[in-house]
Amino acid sequence: MEGPELSIRFDADLWLFLAPRHRRERVPVAYDGTSSLGHVVESLGVPLPEVGMLVVDGRPVPPSHRPRDGDVVGVLPAARPQALPIAPPRFLLDVHLGTLARRLRLLGVDTAYHNDRDDDALVRWANAERRLLLTRDRGLLRRRALWLGAYVRGERADEQLADVLDRFAPPLAPWTRCTACNGKLSPVDKADVEALLEPGTRHSYDVFARCAACGRVYWRGAHAHRLEHIVAAAVRPARRG
């Protein structure tokens, strides 16, 4: 390789973003002498929101740092749990993560979601409400206008949920949010919602909650066992932590 060169060492946790030929201990990279280190890292496929620290010759540097020929660069992943500028975490999920959105809401995590928003709208929404945008779209994470985002690991909803809980450790309050709209649930007397219920539901159940935002009524119905399993699997690791 002729001209300036950097030696970049990516933590193995970031290898999923790299081309197969770069998934090794040291990646030699031609350097133009002017680009920022953040630009170099992203050009190799790693979105900056997934980077916890950049290290050059043993010292931390910002993404704007301009390295020199021969520098040895370490790229470390975001810490787990990751400290955020919003507490407790508030999320916005892209259109492909609807099942994950419902599961986070089931656990009482503030989670915004609509299935008809394009990338520009998502960035505006995340910025306006100061929500962390969760996505599996690496290009979306590279948008400079986005104030805060993160990549969701896992193909299946249970894997994705475990990843988000492990990375951000949001406080959990199961059964307190509407899975349809994210509104807060409150206990309600059966008499107050009886007119909205099917005859079988009126006969079989006595404990109800209602969403303050959309009015949807909830009770522990036929799917309760499956939902309780999701809640139990999420709460156990949180308690161990």
C-alpha positions as CSV (number, residue, x, y, z in Angstrom):
1,M,0.0,0.0,0.0
2,E,1.5,3.3,-1.1
3,G,0.9,6.7,0.7
4,P,-0.3,7.4,4.2
5,E,-1.7,4.5,6.1
6,L,-3.5,3.8,9.3
7,S,-3.7,0.6,11.3
8,I,-7.2,0.2,12.7
9,R,-8.2,-2.4,15.3
10,F,-11.9,-2.8,15.7
11,D,-13.3,-4.5,18.7
12,A,-14.9,-7.8,17.8
13,D,-18.3,-6.5,18.9
14,L,-18.2,-4.2,15.9
15,W,-17.2,-6.8,13.3
16,L,-20.8,-7.2,12.1
17,F,-20.6,-3.8,10.5
18,L,-17.4,-4.6,8.6
19,A,-16.9,-6.3,5.2
20,P,-15.7,-9.9,5.7
21,R,-12.2,-9.0,4.5
22,H,-11.9,-6.5,7.4
23,R,-13.0,-8.8,10.2
24,R,-9.6,-9.4,11.6
25,E,-7.4,-8.0,14.4
26,R,-5.8,-5.3,12.3
27,V,-7.1,-3.4,9.3
28,P,-4.6,-1.4,7.2
29,V,-6.4,1.5,5.7
30,A,-5.1,4.0,3.1
31,Y,-5.5,7.6,4.4
32,D,-5.9,10.7,2.4
33,G,-4.3,12.9,5.1
34,T,-7.2,15.2,5.6
35,S,-10.4,13.2,6.5
36,S,-11.5,13.0,10.1
37,L,-11.1,9.7,12.0
38,G,-14.8,9.5,12.3
39,H,-15.2,9.7,8.6
40,V,-12.6,6.9,8.1
41,V,-14.4,4.6,10.6
42,E,-17.8,5.2,9.0
43,S,-16.3,4.7,5.5
44,L,-15.5,1.1,6.6
45,G,-19.1,0.5,7.6
46,V,-19.2,1.3,11.4
47,P,-21.8,4.0,12.3
48,L,-20.4,6.4,14.8
49,P,-23.4,5.9,17.2
50,E,-22.0,2.4,17.7
51,V,-18.6,3.6,18.7
52,G,-17.9,4.2,22.4
53,M,-14.4,5.4,22.1
54,L,-11.7,6.1,19.5
55,V,-8.1,5.6,20.7
56,V,-5.0,6.7,18.9
57,D,-1.6,5.5,20.2
58,G,-3.2,4.8,23.6
59,R,-5.1,8.1,24.1
60,P,-8.8,8.9,23.5
61,V,-9.6,11.2,20.7
62,P,-12.9,12.7,19.3
63,P,-14.3,11.7,15.9
64,S,-13.1,15.0,14.5
65,H,-9.5,14.1,15.1
66,R,-7.2,14.0,12.0
67,P,-4.8,11.1,12.4
68,R,-1.2,11.0,11.0
69,D,0.4,8.5,8.8
70,G,1.2,5.3,10.7
71,D,-1.2,6.0,13.6
72,V,-2.5,2.9,15.4
73,V,-6.3,3.4,16.0
74,G,-8.5,1.4,18.4
75,V,-12.2,1.5,17.8
76,L,-14.2,0.4,20.9
77,P,-18.0,-0.3,21.0
78,A,-20.5,1.6,23.1
79,A,-20.4,0.6,26.8
80,R,-23.1,-1.6,28.2
81,P,-25.1,-0.3,29.9
82,Q,-24.7,2.8,27.9
83,A,-24.9,6.2,29.6
84,L,-27.4,8.5,27.8
85,P,-28.2,12.2,27.9
86,I,-31.9,11.3,28.6
87,A,-33.0,9.5,31.8
88,P,-35.0,7.4,31.8
89,P,-34.4,6.4,28.2
90,R,-37.2,7.3,25.7
91,F,-37.1,5.5,22.4
92,L,-38.4,6.0,18.8
93,L,-38.4,2.9,16.6
94,D,-38.2,2.8,12.8
95,V,-41.0,1.2,10.7
96,H,-39.4,-2.2,10.7
97,L,-39.4,-2.7,14.5
98,G,-43.1,-2.8,15.3
99,T,-43.0,-6.0,17.3
100,L,-40.1,-4.7,19.4
101,A,-42.1,-1.5,20.0
102,R,-45.0,-3.4,21.4
103,R,-42.8,-5.5,23.6
104,L,-41.0,-2.4,25.0
105,R,-44.4,-0.8,25.7
106,L,-45.5,-4.1,27.4
107,L,-42.6,-3.6,29.8
108,G,-43.6,0.0,30.5
109,V,-40.8,1.6,28.5
110,D,-41.6,4.9,26.8
111,T,-41.6,3.9,23.1
112,A,-42.8,5.9,20.1
113,Y,-43.6,4.2,16.9
114,H,-45.6,4.6,13.7
115,N,-45.4,2.3,10.7
116,D,-45.7,5.1,8.1
117,R,-42.8,7.5,8.8
118,D,-40.0,7.9,6.3
119,D,-36.4,8.5,7.4
120,D,-36.6,12.3,7.3
121,A,-39.7,12.2,9.5
122,L,-38.0,9.9,11.9
123,V,-35.0,12.1,12.3
124,R,-37.2,15.2,12.9
125,W,-39.3,13.3,15.4
126,A,-36.4,11.9,17.3
127,N,-34.8,15.4,17.5
128,A,-38.0,17.2,18.4
129,E,-38.8,14.9,21.3
130,R,-35.3,14.0,22.3
131,R,-35.8,10.3,21.7
132,L,-33.2,7.8,21.0
133,L,-33.8,6.4,17.5
134,L,-33.5,2.6,17.4
135,T,-33.0,1.1,13.9
136,R,-31.4,-1.6,11.9
137,D,-30.7,0.8,9.0
138,R,-27.0,1.7,9.2
139,G,-27.5,4.6,6.7
140,L,-30.0,6.2,9.0
141,L,-27.5,6.1,11.8
142,R,-25.0,7.9,9.7
143,R,-27.2,11.0,9.2
144,R,-25.5,13.9,10.7
145,A,-28.8,15.6,11.5
146,L,-29.8,12.8,13.9
147,W,-29.1,13.8,17.5
148,L,-29.0,10.2,19.0
149,G,-29.4,6.7,17.6
150,A,-28.5,3.1,18.0
151,Y,-28.4,-0.1,15.9
152,V,-30.6,-3.0,17.1
153,R,-28.9,-6.4,17.0
154,G,-30.8,-9.5,16.3
155,E,-33.2,-10.7,13.6
156,R,-36.0,-11.9,15.9
157,A,-38.0,-9.7,18.3
158,D,-36.8,-11.6,21.4
159,E,-33.2,-11.1,20.4
160,Q,-33.8,-7.5,19.7
161,L,-35.5,-6.9,23.0
162,A,-32.7,-8.6,24.9
163,D,-30.2,-6.4,23.1
164,V,-32.0,-3.1,23.9
165,L,-32.5,-4.0,27.5
166,D,-28.8,-5.1,27.9
167,R,-27.5,-2.0,26.2
168,F,-29.7,0.7,27.8
169,A,-31.0,-0.9,31.0
170,P,-34.3,1.1,31.0
171,P,-36.4,0.9,34.2
172,L,-39.2,-1.5,33.7
173,A,-42.8,-1.1,34.7
174,P,-44.7,-4.0,33.1
175,W,-48.4,-3.6,32.2
176,T,-48.4,0.2,32.6
177,R,-48.4,1.3,28.9
178,C,-50.8,0.8,26.0
179,T,-49.1,-1.5,23.5
180,A,-51.1,0.2,20.7
181,C,-50.3,3.9,21.3
182,N,-47.8,4.1,24.2
183,G,-50.2,5.9,26.5
184,K,-50.3,5.3,30.3
185,L,-52.7,2.6,31.6
186,S,-54.8,3.2,34.7
187,P,-57.0,0.7,36.6
188,V,-60.7,1.1,35.8
189,D,-63.9,-0.2,37.3
190,K,-65.6,-2.9,35.3
191,A,-68.8,-0.9,35.4
192,D,-67.1,2.0,33.6
193,V,-66.1,-0.1,30.6
194,E,-68.8,-2.8,30.6
195,A,-70.5,-1.3,27.6
196,L,-67.4,-1.7,25.5
197,L,-66.9,-5.4,26.3
198,E,-68.0,-8.5,24.4
199,P,-70.4,-10.7,26.4
200,G,-67.7,-13.4,26.9
201,T,-65.3,-10.9,28.3
202,R,-67.9,-9.4,30.6
203,H,-68.6,-12.8,31.9
204,S,-65.0,-14.1,32.3
205,Y,-63.0,-11.1,33.6
206,D,-63.3,-8.6,36.4
207,V,-60.0,-6.6,36.4
208,F,-59.4,-4.0,33.7
209,A,-57.2,-1.1,32.8
210,R,-57.7,1.7,30.3
211,C,-55.4,3.8,28.2
212,A,-55.6,7.5,29.1
213,A,-54.6,8.5,25.6
214,C,-56.6,6.3,23.2
215,G,-59.2,4.7,25.5
216,R,-58.3,1.1,24.7
217,V,-59.4,-1.3,27.4
218,Y,-57.0,-4.1,28.7
219,W,-57.5,-7.3,30.7
220,R,-55.6,-10.5,31.2
221,G,-57.1,-12.5,28.3
222,A,-56.3,-15.5,26.3
223,H,-52.8,-14.2,25.4
224,A,-51.8,-13.4,29.0
225,H,-49.6,-16.5,29.4
226,R,-47.5,-15.6,26.4
227,L,-47.2,-12.0,27.4
228,E,-46.3,-13.0,31.0
229,H,-43.5,-15.1,29.6
230,I,-42.1,-12.1,27.7
231,V,-42.3,-10.0,30.9
232,A,-40.7,-12.6,33.1
233,A,-37.8,-13.2,30.7
234,A,-37.1,-9.4,30.6
235,V,-37.5,-8.8,34.4
236,R,-35.2,-11.7,35.5
237,P,-31.9,-10.3,34.0
238,A,-32.9,-6.8,35.2
239,R,-33.2,-8.1,38.8
240,R,-29.8,-9.9,38.6
241,G,-28.2,-6.6,37.5
